[in-house]
Amino acid sequence: MARMARVVAPGIPHHVTLRGNRRQEILEIHGFEVVSALCKAGRTSKSKIGVKDEEQILQGTDEAICNPIYQAKLLNKAETEFNILLGLCVDHDSLFFKYTAAPATVFAVKDRVTGHNPLAAIYLSESYYKKIKHSGV
C-alpha cells in the first residue's frame, strides 16, 4: 500500500504570529497528514543568549526565541516527506532548509510591514515606497 503524503505545517514550520492562518484542514481534506512545528518549539529564553528585557518585544516577560533548526529536527523525526513553510522570519527559512531532510517550499513569509507580502515593497518602489530609497528617511 502506498504511503499517504505528509505535509508539514511549522507557521504549515510556522511563526507564532501566523498561527491562526494554519489552514491545515484544506490539506487534510485532500489526503495530506499535517504535522505542525511552531517557531517557539524548544522554548529557549532570549535572556539565555543575552537579550536584555528592554530589547524584547514583550518586556517584563520570559520571551522565547524562534528556533528553525529545532523545527526542522522535529519534522525530520516525524519523517515528513514534504514541508511547507508558513511565515518564518527572514533567514529562519534558510536555516530550516539547511537542516530539513525533506524537500521544502515557502507558502508565505513573515513580513508585518507589508501584510506578509514582501514583494509589495518591490512592486511599489516607484510609488508608495519611493521615500525609503532615500537615505535619512
DSSP file (Angstrom, degrees, kcal/mol; ACC not computed):
  #  RESIDUE AA STRUCTURE BP1 BP2  ACC     N-H-->O    O-->H-N    N-H-->O    O-->H-N    TCO  KAPPA ALPHA  PHI   PSI    X-CA   Y-CA   Z-CA
    1    1 A M              0   0    0      0, 0.0     2,-0.1     0, 0.0     0, 0.0   0.000 360.0 360.0 360.0 135.5    0.0    0.0    0.0
    2    2 A A        -     0   0    0      1,-0.1     2,-0.2     3,-0.0     3,-0.0  -0.389 360.0-109.8 -69.5 144.5    1.3    3.5   -0.9
    3    3 A R        -     0   0    0      1,-0.1     2,-0.2    -2,-0.1    -1,-0.1  -0.482  32.6-111.0 -72.2 144.9    2.2    5.8    1.9
    4    4 A M        -     0   0    0     -2,-0.2    30,-0.1     1,-0.1    -1,-0.1  -0.568  38.6-105.7 -73.1 138.4    0.0    8.8    2.4
    5    5 A A        -     0   0    0     -2,-0.2    30,-1.8    28,-0.2     2,-0.5  -0.375  34.8-150.3 -62.8 142.0    1.7   12.1    1.6
    6    6 A R  E     -a   35   0A   0     28,-0.2    78,-0.8    75,-0.1    77,-0.5  -0.968  10.1-167.3-120.4 133.4    2.6   14.1    4.6
    7    7 A V  E     -ab  36  84A   0     28,-2.2    30,-1.9    -2,-0.5     2,-0.4  -0.936  14.9-135.5-118.1 140.5    2.8   17.8    4.7
    8    8 A V  E     -ab  37  85A   0     76,-1.2    78,-1.4    -2,-0.4    30,-0.2  -0.765  11.9-168.5 -96.5 139.6    4.4   19.9    7.4
    9    9 A A        +     0   0    0     28,-4.2    30,-0.4    -2,-0.4     7,-0.3  -0.550  23.4 155.6-119.7  66.7    2.8   22.9    8.9
   10   10 A P              0   0    0      0, 0.0    28,-0.1     0, 0.0    -1,-0.1  -0.420 360.0 360.0 -81.2  52.6    5.6   24.5   11.0
   11   11 A G              0   0    0      4,-1.0     5,-0.5     5,-0.9     6,-0.2  -0.671 360.0 360.0 -25.9 360.0    3.8   28.6   10.7
   12        !              0   0    0      0, 0.0     0, 0.0     0, 0.0     0, 0.0   0.000 360.0 360.0 360.0 360.0    0.0    0.0    0.0
   13   12 A I              0   0    0      0, 0.0    73,-0.4     0, 0.0    74,-0.3   0.000 360.0 360.0 360.0 360.0    2.0   24.7    7.6
   14        !              0   0    0      0, 0.0     0, 0.0     0, 0.0     0, 0.0   0.000 360.0 360.0 360.0 360.0    0.0    0.0    0.0
   15   13 A P              0   0    0      0, 0.0    73,-1.7     0, 0.0    -4,-1.0   0.000 360.0 360.0 360.0 139.4    7.5   25.4   10.1
   16   14 A H  B     -dc  40  88A   0     23,-1.1    25,-1.7    -5,-0.5    -5,-0.9  -0.828 360.0-119.6-113.6 156.4    5.1   28.4   11.1
   17   15 A H    >   -     0   0    0     71,-1.4     3,-2.0    -2,-0.3    -6,-0.2  -0.638  24.8-122.1 -86.7 145.9    5.7   31.6   13.0
   18   16 A V  G >  S+     0   0    0     -2,-0.3     3,-1.3     1,-0.3     4,-0.2   0.798 110.2  61.9 -58.6 -31.6    3.6   32.1   16.2
   19   17 A T  G 3  S+     0   0    0      1,-0.3    -1,-0.3    70,-0.2     3,-0.2   0.678 107.7  44.9 -71.2 -14.9    2.2   35.4   14.8
   20   18 A L  G X  S+     0   0    0     -3,-2.0     3,-2.3    68,-0.2    -1,-0.3   0.193  75.3 115.7-109.2  15.2    0.6   33.5   11.9
   21   19 A R  G X  S+     0   0    0     -3,-1.3     3,-1.1     1,-0.3    -1,-0.1   0.787  72.1  58.3 -60.7 -28.2   -0.8   30.6   13.9
   22   20 A G  G 3  S+     0   0    0      1,-0.2    -1,-0.3    -3,-0.2    -2,-0.1   0.617  99.3  61.7 -73.8 -11.2   -4.4   31.5   13.1
   23   21 A N  G <   +     0   0    0     -3,-2.3     2,-2.1   -12,-0.1    -1,-0.2   0.371  66.5 115.1 -96.5   4.3   -3.6   31.1    9.4
   24   22 A R    <   +     0   0    0     -3,-1.1     2,-2.3    -4,-0.2     3,-0.3  -0.514  41.2 179.9 -75.0  81.7   -2.7   27.4    9.5
   25   23 A R    >>  +     0   0    0     -2,-2.1     3,-1.0     1,-0.2     4,-0.6  -0.370  19.5 152.0 -83.0  60.8   -5.5   26.3    7.3
   26   24 A Q  H >>  +     0   0    0     -2,-2.3     4,-2.4     1,-0.2     3,-0.6   0.726  55.4  76.8 -67.6 -21.1   -4.4   22.7    7.6
   27   25 A E  H 3> S+     0   0    0     -3,-0.3     4,-2.6     1,-0.2    -1,-0.2   0.883  89.1  56.4 -58.3 -38.9   -7.9   21.4    7.1
   28   26 A I  H <> S+     0   0    0     -3,-1.0     4,-0.7     1,-0.2    -1,-0.2   0.852 110.1  45.6 -63.6 -32.8   -7.8   22.1    3.3
   29   27 A L  H <<>S+     0   0    0     -3,-0.6     5,-2.2    -4,-0.6     3,-0.5   0.898 111.8  51.3 -73.2 -41.3   -4.7   19.9    3.1
   30   28 A E  H ><5S+     0   0    0     -4,-2.4     3,-2.0     1,-0.2    -2,-0.2   0.876 103.2  58.8 -64.8 -37.5   -6.3   17.2    5.2
   31   29 A I  H 3<5S+     0   0    0     -4,-2.6    -1,-0.2     1,-0.3    -2,-0.2   0.831 105.3  51.9 -58.5 -31.7   -9.4   17.2    3.0
   32   30 A H  T 3<5S-     0   0    0     -4,-0.7    -1,-0.3    -3,-0.5    -2,-0.2   0.153 130.0 -93.5 -96.2  19.3   -7.1   16.3    0.1
   33   31 A G  T < 5S+     0   0    0     -3,-2.0     2,-0.3     1,-0.3    -3,-0.2   0.538  78.7 136.7  90.8   8.0   -5.5   13.4    1.9
   34   32 A F      < -     0   0    0     -5,-2.2     2,-0.6    -8,-0.1    -1,-0.3  -0.695  48.8-139.1 -88.9 140.3   -2.4   15.0    3.5
   35   33 A E  E     -a    6   0A   0    -30,-1.8   -28,-2.2    -2,-0.3     2,-0.5  -0.887  25.0-147.9 -92.2 121.6   -1.4   14.2    7.0
   36   34 A V  E     -a    7   0A   0     -2,-0.6     2,-0.4   -30,-0.2   -28,-0.2  -0.810  15.7-172.4-100.9 128.4   -0.3   17.6    8.5
   37   35 A V  E     -a    8   0A   0    -30,-1.9   -28,-4.2    -2,-0.5     2,-0.4  -0.973  13.6-155.3-116.0 130.4    2.4   17.8   11.1
   38   36 A S        -     0   0    0     -2,-0.4     2,-0.4   -30,-0.2   -30,-0.0  -0.847  16.3-176.9-114.1 143.5    3.0   21.1   12.8
   39   37 A A        -     0   0    0    -30,-0.4   -23,-1.1    -2,-0.4    34,-0.1  -0.886  20.7-143.7-138.4 106.2    6.1   22.7   14.4
   40   38 A L  B >   -d   16   0A   0     -2,-0.4     3,-1.9   -25,-0.2   -23,-0.2  -0.323  22.0-117.9 -68.4 149.2    5.6   26.1   16.0
   41   39 A C  T 3  S+     0   0    0    -25,-1.7    28,-2.3     1,-0.3    32,-0.1   0.780 113.0  56.9 -60.6 -28.7    8.6   28.5   15.8
   42   40 A K  T >  S+     0   0    0     26,-0.2     3,-2.2     2,-0.1    -1,-0.3   0.309  76.2 138.0 -88.3  10.3    8.9   28.7   19.5
   43   41 A A  T <   +     0   0    0     -3,-1.9     3,-0.2     1,-0.3    29,-0.1  -0.281  66.5  32.3 -55.0 138.3    9.4   24.9   19.8
   44   42 A G  T 3  S-     0   0    0      1,-0.2    -1,-0.3    28,-0.1    -2,-0.1   0.098 101.3-127.7  96.1 -22.1   12.1   24.1   22.2
   45   43 A R    <   +     0   0    0     -3,-2.2     2,-0.6     1,-0.2    -1,-0.2   0.886  37.8 176.9  45.4  64.0   11.3   27.2   24.4
   46   44 A T        -     0   0    0     21,-0.5    21,-2.7    -3,-0.2    -1,-0.2  -0.866  27.9-125.8 -97.4 124.5   14.7   28.8   24.7
   47   45 A S  B >   -F   66   0B   0     -2,-0.6     3,-1.2    19,-0.2     4,-0.4  -0.412   6.4-134.4 -69.9 139.4   14.6   32.1   26.5
   48   46 A K  G > >S+     0   0    0     17,-3.2     5,-2.1     1,-0.3     3,-1.3   0.800 105.0  66.8 -61.6 -28.4   16.0   35.2   24.8
   49   47 A S  G > 5S+     0   0    0     16,-0.3     3,-1.3     1,-0.3    -1,-0.3   0.790  88.7  66.1 -64.5 -26.5   17.8   36.0   28.1
   50   48 A K  G < 5S+     0   0    0     -3,-1.2    -1,-0.3     1,-0.3    -2,-0.2   0.721 104.7  43.8 -67.9 -20.5   19.9   32.9   27.7
   51   49 A I  G < 5S-     0   0    0     -3,-1.3    -1,-0.3    -4,-0.4    -2,-0.2   0.237 128.5 -95.3-108.5  13.4   21.6   34.5   24.6
   52   50 A G  T < 5 +     0   0    0     -3,-1.3     2,-0.5     1,-0.3    -3,-0.2   0.579  69.3 151.6  92.1  11.1   22.0   37.9   26.2
   53   51 A V      < -     0   0    0     -5,-2.1    -1,-0.3    -6,-0.1    -2,-0.1  -0.660  40.2-135.7 -77.3 122.6   18.9   39.7   25.0
   54   52 A K    >>  -     0   0    0     -2,-0.5     3,-1.5     1,-0.1     4,-0.5  -0.385  18.2-112.1 -77.4 156.4   18.0   42.4   27.7
   55   53 A D  G >4 S+     0   0    0      1,-0.3     3,-1.4     2,-0.2     8,-0.1   0.875 117.6  55.2 -55.8 -41.7   14.4   42.9   28.8
   56   54 A E  G 34 S+     0   0    0      1,-0.3    -1,-0.3     5,-0.1     5,-0.1   0.643 104.6  55.7 -69.9 -12.9   14.3   46.4   27.2
   57   55 A E  G <4 S+     0   0    0     -3,-1.5    -1,-0.3     3,-0.1    -2,-0.2   0.516  90.4  95.9 -93.4  -7.9   15.3   44.8   23.9
   58   56 A Q  S << S-     0   0    0     -3,-1.4     3,-0.4    -4,-0.5    -4,-0.0  -0.418  76.6-130.3 -81.8 158.3   12.4   42.3   23.9
   59   57 A I  S    S+     0   0    0      1,-0.3     2,-0.8    -2,-0.1    -1,-0.1   0.924 107.0  39.0 -70.2 -46.5    9.1   42.8   22.1
   60   58 A L  S >  S-     0   0    0      3,-0.0     3,-1.1    -3,-0.0    -1,-0.3  -0.776  89.9-156.7-106.8  86.1    7.1   41.9   25.3
   61   59 A Q  T 3  S+     0   0    0     -2,-0.8     3,-0.1    -3,-0.4    -5,-0.1  -0.283  73.4  31.7 -65.7 146.7    9.1   43.5   28.1
   62   60 A G  T 3  S+     0   0    0      1,-0.3     2,-0.3    -7,-0.0    -1,-0.2   0.566 103.5  95.5  83.1   9.7    8.7   42.0   31.5
   63   61 A T  S <  S-     0   0    0     -3,-1.1     2,-1.3    -8,-0.1    -1,-0.3  -0.819  85.9-108.0-124.5 166.4    8.1   38.5   30.2
   64   62 A D        -     0   0    0     -2,-0.3     2,-0.3    -3,-0.1    -3,-0.1  -0.739  47.2-163.8 -93.3  86.1   10.3   35.5   29.6
   65   63 A E        -     0   0    0     -2,-1.3   -17,-3.2    -5,-0.2   -16,-0.3  -0.535   6.4-139.9 -80.4 134.1   10.2   35.8   25.8
   66   64 A A  B     -F   47   0B   0     -2,-0.3   -19,-0.2   -19,-0.3     2,-0.2  -0.609  12.1-126.5 -91.7 151.6   11.3   32.7   23.7
   67   65 A I        -     0   0    0    -21,-2.7   -21,-0.5    -2,-0.2     2,-0.1  -0.627  29.0-103.7 -90.9 155.1   13.4   32.8   20.6
   68   66 A C        -     0   0    0     -2,-0.2   -26,-0.2   -23,-0.1   -27,-0.1  -0.475  31.0-162.6 -71.3 150.5   12.4   31.2   17.3
   69   67 A N     >  +     0   0    0    -28,-2.3     4,-2.1    -2,-0.1     3,-0.2  -0.616  20.0 167.3-140.4  77.6   14.2   28.0   16.6
   70   68 A P  H  > S+     0   0    0      0, 0.0     4,-2.2     0, 0.0     5,-0.1   0.780  80.3  57.5 -65.3 -26.1   14.0   26.9   12.9
   71   69 A I  H  > S+     0   0    0      2,-0.2     4,-2.3     1,-0.2     5,-0.1   0.926 108.4  45.8 -68.3 -43.8   16.8   24.3   13.4
   72   70 A Y  H  > S+     0   0    0      2,-0.2     4,-2.6     1,-0.2     5,-0.2   0.885 110.0  55.3 -65.4 -37.9   14.7   22.6   16.1
   73   71 A Q  H  X S+     0   0    0     -4,-2.1     4,-2.2     1,-0.2    -2,-0.2   0.944 109.2  47.3 -57.5 -47.7   11.6   22.9   13.9
   74   72 A A  H  X S+     0   0    0     -4,-2.2     4,-2.3     1,-0.2    29,-0.3   0.913 111.9  49.9 -60.8 -43.2   13.5   21.0   11.1
   75   73 A K  H  X S+     0   0    0     -4,-2.3     4,-2.3     2,-0.2    -1,-0.2   0.879 109.0  51.9 -65.5 -37.6   14.7   18.4   13.5
   76   74 A L  H  X S+     0   0    0     -4,-2.6     4,-1.6     1,-0.2    -1,-0.2   0.921 112.7  45.2 -62.1 -43.1   11.2   17.8   14.9
   77   75 A L  H  <>S+     0   0    0     -4,-2.2     5,-2.0     2,-0.2     4,-0.3   0.825 110.0  54.4 -73.0 -31.1    9.9   17.3   11.4
   78   76 A N  H ><5S+     0   0    0     -4,-2.3     3,-1.3    -5,-0.2    -1,-0.2   0.921 108.1  50.2 -63.1 -43.3   12.8   15.1   10.5
   79   77 A K  H 3<5S+     0   0    0     -4,-2.3    -2,-0.2     1,-0.3    -1,-0.2   0.850 108.0  52.5 -63.6 -34.0   11.9   12.9   13.5
   80   78 A A  T 3<5S-     0   0    0     -4,-1.6    -1,-0.3    -5,-0.1    -2,-0.2   0.514 110.1-130.0 -78.0  -4.3    8.3   12.9   12.3
   81   79 A E  T < 5 -     0   0    0     -3,-1.3    -3,-0.2    -4,-0.3    -2,-0.1   0.883  35.4-174.5  56.2  44.3    9.6   11.7    8.9
   82   80 A T      < -     0   0    0     -5,-2.0    -1,-0.1     1,-0.1     3,-0.1  -0.368  20.3-152.9 -65.1 150.2    7.7   14.2    6.9
   83   81 A E  S    S+     0   0    0    -77,-0.5     2,-0.3     1,-0.3   -76,-0.1   0.620  77.8  14.7-100.0 -17.4    8.0   13.8    3.1
   84   82 A F  E     -b    7   0A   0    -78,-0.8   -76,-1.2    20,-0.2     2,-0.4  -0.952  67.7-151.8-158.5 136.8    7.5   17.4    2.2
   85   83 A N  E     -be   8 106A   0     20,-2.3    22,-2.1    -2,-0.3     2,-0.5  -0.940   2.6-163.9-118.6 135.6    7.5   20.6    4.2
   86   84 A I  E     - e   0 107A   0    -78,-1.4     2,-0.3    -2,-0.4    22,-0.2  -0.967  17.4-146.3-116.4 115.4    5.5   23.8    3.5
   87   85 A L  E     - e   0 108A   0     20,-3.1    22,-3.1    -2,-0.5    23,-1.1  -0.620  12.7-169.0 -84.1 137.6    6.8   26.9    5.5
   88   86 A L  E     -ce  16 110A   0    -73,-1.7   -71,-1.4    -2,-0.3    23,-0.2  -0.918  64.6 -23.6-130.3 106.8    4.4   29.5    6.6
   89   87 A G  S    S+     0   0    0     21,-3.6    22,-0.2    -2,-0.5   -70,-0.2   0.773  74.2 167.2  73.7  30.6    5.6   32.8    8.0
   90   88 A L        -     0   0    0     20,-0.5    22,-1.5   -75,-0.2    -1,-0.2  -0.476  42.9 -98.8 -72.5 152.0    9.1   32.0    9.2
   91   89 A C    >>  -     0   0    0      1,-0.2     3,-1.4    20,-0.1     4,-1.1  -0.200  53.9 -73.7 -64.2 159.3   11.2   35.0   10.0
   92   90 A V  T 34 S+     0   0    0      1,-0.3    -1,-0.2    20,-0.2    21,-0.0  -0.337 122.4   9.1 -55.4 134.1   13.8   36.4    7.5
   93   91 A D  T 3> S+     0   0    0     -3,-0.1     4,-1.6     1,-0.1    -1,-0.3   0.082 107.2  91.9  75.3 -19.5   16.8   34.0    7.4
   94   92 A H  H <> S+     0   0    0     -3,-1.4     4,-2.5     1,-0.2    -2,-0.2   0.859  82.1  56.7 -68.6 -32.7   15.0   31.4    9.5
   95   93 A D  H  X S+     0   0    0     -4,-1.1     4,-2.8     1,-0.2    -1,-0.2   0.898 104.1  53.1 -63.4 -37.7   13.7   29.8    6.3
   96   94 A S  H  > S+     0   0    0      2,-0.2     4,-1.9     1,-0.2    -1,-0.2   0.909 109.9  47.2 -63.2 -42.2   17.3   29.4    5.2
   97   95 A L  H  X S+     0   0    0     -4,-1.6     4,-1.6     2,-0.2    -1,-0.2   0.903 111.8  51.0 -65.3 -40.6   18.3   27.6    8.4
   98   96 A F  H  X S+     0   0    0     -4,-2.5     4,-1.7     1,-0.2     3,-0.4   0.947 109.3  50.2 -60.9 -47.7   15.2   25.4    8.1
   99   97 A F  H  < S+     0   0    0     -4,-2.8    -1,-0.2     1,-0.2    -2,-0.2   0.870 108.5  54.0 -57.9 -37.8   16.1   24.5    4.5
  100   98 A K  H  < S+     0   0    0     -4,-1.9    -1,-0.2     1,-0.2    -2,-0.2   0.863 117.6  34.1 -65.0 -35.9   19.7   23.6    5.6
  101   99 A Y  H  < S+     0   0    0     -4,-1.6     2,-0.2    -3,-0.4    -2,-0.2   0.546  92.1 101.0-103.3  -8.3   18.5   21.2    8.4
  102  100 A T     <  -     0   0    0     -4,-1.7   -27,-0.1    -5,-0.1     4,-0.1  -0.561  54.2-156.9 -79.7 142.9   15.4   19.6    6.9
  103  101 A A  S    S+     0   0    0    -29,-0.3    -1,-0.1    -2,-0.2     3,-0.1   0.721  75.3  66.5 -86.3 -23.7   15.7   16.1    5.4
  104  102 A A  S    S-     0   0    0      1,-0.1   -20,-0.2   -20,-0.0   -21,-0.1  -0.616  97.2 -93.2 -97.4 155.9   12.6   16.5    3.2
  105  103 A P        -     0   0    0      0, 0.0   -20,-2.3     0, 0.0     2,-0.3  -0.304  49.9-165.6 -59.1 153.0   12.1   18.9    0.3
  106  104 A A  E     -e   85   0A   0    -22,-0.2     2,-0.3    -4,-0.1   -20,-0.2  -0.979  17.0-173.7-145.0 154.9   10.5   22.2    1.3
  107  105 A T  E     -e   86   0A   0    -22,-2.1   -20,-3.1    -2,-0.3     2,-0.5  -0.910  28.5-111.5-140.1 168.6    8.8   25.2   -0.2
  108  106 A V  E     +e   87   0A   0     -2,-0.3   -20,-0.2   -22,-0.2     3,-0.1  -0.916  22.6 179.5-108.8 123.3    7.5   28.5    1.2
  109  107 A F  E    S-     0   0A   0    -22,-3.1     2,-0.3    -2,-0.5   -21,-0.2   0.877  76.0 -15.8 -83.3 -44.8    3.8   29.2    1.3
  110  108 A A  E     -e   88   0A   0    -23,-1.1   -21,-3.6     9,-0.0   -20,-0.5  -0.975  63.8-134.4-157.9 149.1    4.2   32.7    2.8
  111  109 A V        -     0   0    0      7,-0.4     2,-0.6    -2,-0.3   -20,-0.1  -0.689  29.5-105.7-103.4 160.7    6.9   34.7    4.5
  112  110 A K        +     0   0    0    -22,-1.5   -20,-0.2    -2,-0.3     2,-0.2  -0.764  51.7 148.6 -87.7 122.5    6.5   36.8    7.6
  113  111 A D      > -     0   0    0     -2,-0.6     5,-3.6   -22,-0.1     6,-0.4  -0.694  21.2-176.2-154.0  94.3    6.6   40.5    6.9
  114  112 A R  T > 5S+     0   0    0      1,-0.2     3,-0.6     3,-0.2    -1,-0.1   0.779  80.6  61.5 -66.8 -27.7    4.5   42.6    9.2
  115  113 A V  T 3 5S+     0   0    0      1,-0.2    -1,-0.2     2,-0.1    -2,-0.0   0.900 115.9  28.5 -67.9 -41.3    5.1   45.8    7.3
  116  114 A T  T 3 5S-     0   0    0     -3,-0.4    -1,-0.2     0, 0.0    -2,-0.2   0.083 116.9 -98.8-110.8  23.3    3.5   44.7    4.1
  117  115 A G  T < 5S-     0   0    0     -3,-0.6    -3,-0.2     1,-0.2    -2,-0.1   0.895  83.2 -51.9  63.6  39.8    0.9   42.2    5.4
  118  116 A H  S   <S+     0   0    0     -5,-3.6    -7,-0.4     1,-0.1    -1,-0.2   0.814 118.3 109.8  64.7  33.8    3.2   39.2    4.7
  119  117 A N    >   +     0   0    0     -6,-0.4     3,-2.1    -3,-0.1     4,-0.4  -0.645  37.9 172.6-133.6  74.8    3.6   40.3    1.1
  120  118 A P  T >> S+     0   0    0      0, 0.0     3,-0.8     0, 0.0     4,-0.6   0.721  73.4  68.0 -63.3 -20.7    7.3   41.4    0.8
  121  119 A L  H 3> S+     0   0    0      1,-0.2     4,-3.1     2,-0.2     5,-0.3   0.700  81.3  78.3 -70.7 -16.1    7.1   41.9   -2.9
  122  120 A A  H <> S+     0   0    0     -3,-2.1     4,-2.3     1,-0.2    -1,-0.2   0.894  90.3  53.5 -57.7 -39.3    4.8   44.8   -2.4
  123  121 A A  H <4 S+     0   0    0     -3,-0.8    -1,-0.2    -4,-0.4    -2,-0.2   0.863 112.3  44.5 -64.4 -35.1    7.8   47.0   -1.5
  124  122 A I  H >< S+     0   0    0     -4,-0.6     3,-1.5    -3,-0.2     4,-0.2   0.943 114.9  46.9 -71.6 -49.7    9.5   46.0   -4.8
  125  123 A Y  H 3< S+     0   0    0     -4,-3.1     3,-0.4     1,-0.3    -2,-0.2   0.835 119.7  40.4 -62.1 -32.7    6.3   46.4   -6.9
  126  124 A L  T ><>S+     0   0    0     -4,-2.3     5,-2.1    -5,-0.3     3,-1.8   0.188  79.9 112.5-101.6  16.4    5.6   49.8   -5.2
  127  125 A S  T < 5S+     0   0    0     -3,-1.5    -1,-0.2     1,-0.3     8,-0.2   0.715  80.2  47.4 -65.4 -20.2    9.2   51.0   -5.2
  128  126 A E  T 3 5S+     0   0    0     -3,-0.4    -1,-0.3    -4,-0.2    -2,-0.1   0.371 128.1  17.9 -99.9   4.2    8.5   53.8   -7.7
  129  127 A S  T X 5S+     0   0    0     -3,-1.8     3,-1.6     0, 0.0     4,-0.3   0.246 129.9  14.4-133.1 -98.7    5.4   55.0   -5.9
  130  128 A Y  T 3 5S+     0   0    0      1,-0.3     3,-0.5     2,-0.1    -3,-0.2   0.859 133.3  38.5 -57.2 -42.4    4.3   54.3   -2.3
  131  129 A Y  T > <S+     0   0    0     -5,-2.1     3,-1.4     1,-0.2     4,-0.4   0.283  83.2 106.7 -93.7  10.7    7.7   53.1   -1.1
  132  130 A K  G X  S+     0   0    0     -3,-1.6     3,-1.5    -6,-0.4     4,-0.2   0.843  70.9  63.6 -57.7 -35.4    9.7   55.5   -3.1
  133  131 A K  G >  S+     0   0    0     -3,-0.5     3,-1.1    -4,-0.3    -1,-0.3   0.766  93.0  62.1 -63.6 -26.0   10.6   57.5    0.0
  134  132 A I  G <  S+     0   0    0     -3,-1.4    -1,-0.3     1,-0.2    -2,-0.2   0.624  89.1  70.5 -77.7 -10.1   12.5   54.6    1.5
  135  133 A K  G <  S+     0   0    0     -3,-1.5     2,-0.5    -4,-0.4    -1,-0.2   0.588  87.6  78.3 -78.8  -9.4   15.0   54.6   -1.3
  136  134 A H  S X  S-     0   0    0     -3,-1.1     3,-0.9    -4,-0.2     0, 0.0  -0.853  85.5-120.1-104.7 133.0   16.4   57.9    0.0
  137  135 A S  T 3  S+     0   0    0     -2,-0.5    -2,-0.1     1,-0.2    -1,-0.0  -0.298  93.3  37.7 -66.9 154.3   18.8   58.0    3.0
  138  136 A G  T 3         0   0    0     -4,-0.1    -1,-0.2     1,-0.0    -4,-0.1   0.519 360.0 360.0  84.7   7.3   17.8   59.9    6.0
  139  137 A V    <         0   0    0     -3,-0.9    -2,-0.1    -5,-0.1    -4,-0.0   0.440 360.0 360.0 -95.8 360.0   14.1   59.0    5.8
